[in-house]
Amino acid sequence: MDTKAIEPEWLKTTDAAKIASVSRPTIANWIHRGRIKAFVHRERGQIRATVLVSLSSLRAFLDRHSSGGCEGEASADAAVTEGGRQ
């Protein structure tokens, strides 16, 4: 029997932020810029939407930015969204 833990395919933005060690606004920024995939669900008449982040796209984005090439880009995004400045 496979005892491997089951991982969700989609995460709430708060969980995605914890995994990436960034703020929720940074996750929203990455979604807005198309750097990670997200699904937005809103029922008719509902004011706020539920945003779910693709775990595989988040991991791929983090892998691309942690292996050297664009390392500063992710931290620059975080600085802009968290503090309003770089």
C-alpha positions in Angstrom: 0.0 0.0 0.0 1.2 3.5 -0.8 1.8 5.5 2.3 2.7 8.7 0.5 0.8 11.7 1.8 -1.9 13.0 -0.4 -1.2 16.6 -1.6 -3.9 18.9 -2.8 -3.7 20.0 -6.5 -5.1 23.5 -5.6 -4.3 25.7 -2.6 -5.9 28.7 -1.0 -3.8 31.8 -1.4 -2.9 31.8 2.3 -1.5 28.2 2.0 0.4 29.1 -1.1 1.9 32.1 0.6 3.1 29.9 3.5 4.7 27.4 1.1 6.5 30.1 -0.8 7.3 32.1 2.4 5.8 35.3 1.0 2.8 37.4 1.7 -0.7 37.0 0.2 -0.3 40.2 -1.9 2.9 38.7 -3.4 0.9 35.6 -4.4 -1.8 37.9 -5.9 0.9 39.8 -7.8 2.4 36.6 -9.3 -1.1 35.5 -10.3 -1.8 38.9 -11.9 1.5 38.7 -13.8 0.7 35.2 -15.0 3.7 33.7 -13.2 1.6 31.1 -11.4 -1.8 29.5 -12.4 -4.9 30.2 -10.4 -8.6 29.4 -10.5 -11.1 32.1 -9.5 -14.6 31.0 -8.4 -17.4 33.3 -7.6 -21.0 32.3 -7.2 -23.7 34.6 -8.6 -24.4 37.4 -6.2 -21.2 36.7 -4.2 -19.1 39.8 -3.6 -15.8 38.0 -2.9 -14.3 35.3 -5.0 -12.4 32.2 -3.9 -9.0 32.1 -5.5 -7.2 28.7 -5.7 -3.5 28.4 -6.7 -2.1 25.5 -8.7 0.5 23.8 -6.5 2.4 22.4 -9.5 2.7 25.9 -11.1 3.8 27.4 -7.7 6.5 24.8 -7.3 7.6 25.2 -10.9 7.8 29.0 -10.4 9.8 28.6 -7.1 12.1 26.1 -8.7 12.9 28.4 -11.6 13.6 31.3 -9.3 15.6 29.4 -6.7 18.1 27.8 -9.1 20.0 31.0 -9.8 18.7 32.5 -13.0 16.1 35.0 -11.8 16.6 34.9 -8.1 16.4 38.6 -7.6 13.1 38.9 -9.6 11.1 37.0 -7.0 12.4 39.0 -4.1 11.9 42.3 -6.0 8.2 41.3 -6.6 7.9 40.6 -2.9 9.4 44.0 -2.0 7.0 45.8 -4.4 3.9 44.2 -3.1 4.7 44.1 0.6 6.3 47.5 1.1 5.2 49.5 -1.9 8.9 50.0 -2.9 11.9 48.1 -4.0 
